[in-house]
Amino acid sequence: MPNLSTSASPLSLPHPDRLGRVLFQWDADRFEHAIEFGADRIACRSGADGLAWPDSPPIQQLSIESIEGREVALGVGCAGTSHWSLSVEPTPDGFRFDWACRVKETPKQLGTSYDASAAMRVVPEDLSTVVLDDAAMRIQPDGPIASTGTFRWCYTVRPAS
């Protein structure tokens, strides 16, 4: 039976080697998430409620499932006319995030934004890129987003040391 969350009960995806966890907490109309390794923590930046193109994907349904003996987080959500999906799984040294968005109109922006942190390293996979500024980092699909269809971005977050 999946472990489903409501607004009153946050979900946590712990690393099997006790390296850290991804914590999901309901806020207004979606789940926010934060990644923790020991005392170090980075939180996603979602932006204001009701935006068609939020700073981070709006996940409204989330569960922790056991797949092939490993705990993973699976989520879906929507905003405007677009639909998002998420899977998060532990890796040997951190957590892998796999996001997708199906769009019916050209997106204003796509990606996942976090507070900047020197304590964590974000490693983008092929077709994904990291954009940094002084206060935040954004992981997004690589290349132009000037059409409709499905876009995907994947990355691993691990401690910097």
N, C-alpha and C positions, 0 to 999 in steps of 0.2 A: 504494500500500500504506500503510495507516495506521501511524503511529508509536505502538505500544503500549508500555506501561511495565510493569515488574515491580518487586518490592520493592527490587531492587538498582540500578535505573536510573531516576532522577527524570526527569520531563518538564518542559519549559519552553515556554511560549507567549510568544514575543517579540513586541513591538509592531513593526509593519513600519517605522515611522519611528524606531526605537531609543529610544522614549520610556520604555520599561520592559519588564517581563515579569510573567507569572504563573507561579510555580514550584510544581509538584506533586511531593510526596514521600510515598512509602508509609510509614505508621506503624501498626504493630500490625495492624489489620484494615481500614484505609481510607486513602485519599489525603488528606493535609493540603495546604492551599495557602496561599501567601503572595503578596502583590502588592508589586512593587518598582518604584519610580520613582527612578532614581539611587541615592543612599544611603538613601532613605526606604523603609521596609518595614512592612507590616501583615500579621499572620498570622491565619488563622482559628482559632477556638476550637471544638474538637470535643467536649470532655468525655470522660468515661470510656468505655472500650470496652463494648459489649454493651447500651447503653441503647436502649430503644425510641424515645425522643424526645431525640436528642442535641442539643447546642448548635448544631451545624452539620450539614448533611446528610452521611451516610456514603457516600462514593463509592468503590466497590470495583473498577469497571472504567472505564478512562480511555484515550482516544486523542486524538492530534492529527491532524486531517484537513484536507485542502485542499478547500474548498467555494467554487466560483466564483472560484478564484485566491487565496482568502484562507485563512490558517491559523486554525482554530478548535479549541477543546478540547471534547470530548463525553464525558460520563460518566453512569454509572448506578450505583445501589446500593440496599441495603435494610437495614432494621432493624425488628425486631418484625414486624408484618404490613404495613408500609408500604414503598413503592418511590419512590425519588428519581431525578430526572434533572437534568442540568446541561448548559448550553452557555455557553462563554466566547468572545467575539470582540473583536478590537481595534476601537476607534472612533477618530475623528480625534484625540481628546485623552485616551484612556484605554482601559478595558476594560469591556465590557457583560457582566453575569452574568444568566442566565435560569435559574431553578430551578423545579422543580415536584415535588410530592409527592402521590401517590395513597394515600389513607388508607382503611382499612376500619373504623376506630374513631375516635372523637373524639380529636384530638391533644392531648397535654399542652402542647406548644409546637411551633411551626414557625418556621424562619427560619435565617439565617446570622449567626454572631457573629464579630467581629474585635476585636483589641486596639484601643483608642482611639488615634487619631493625628491631630494637628493638621496634619500634612504632606499629608494626602489628604482629598479631598472625595468623599462618597458621595451620589449623586443617585438617589433612588428614582423608579421609573416609576409610572404609574397603578396603583392597587390594591396598592401596596407602601408601606411606611412605615419610617422609621429611628427606633429607640429608643436614646437615649444615656444613659450614666451616666459616672462619673469614669474608669473603667478600660476600658470596652468599648462597642461599638456593635452593635446587632442590626438587621438588615434582615429584615422579615417581611411576610406578607400583611396588607393593611389590612382592618380590620373583624373581626367575630367568627369564631372557628374552632370552631364548636360542631356540627359535623356530619361526615359522611363525604363522600368524593368526591376531586376533584383541586384542590389549592391551588397558586398560582403567585406568585412574587415576583421582580421584576427591578430591576436597578440598574446604574448606571455608576460606576466608581471612576476618579478622575482626580487629578493633583497639585493641591494647594490653591492654588498660586501660578500 
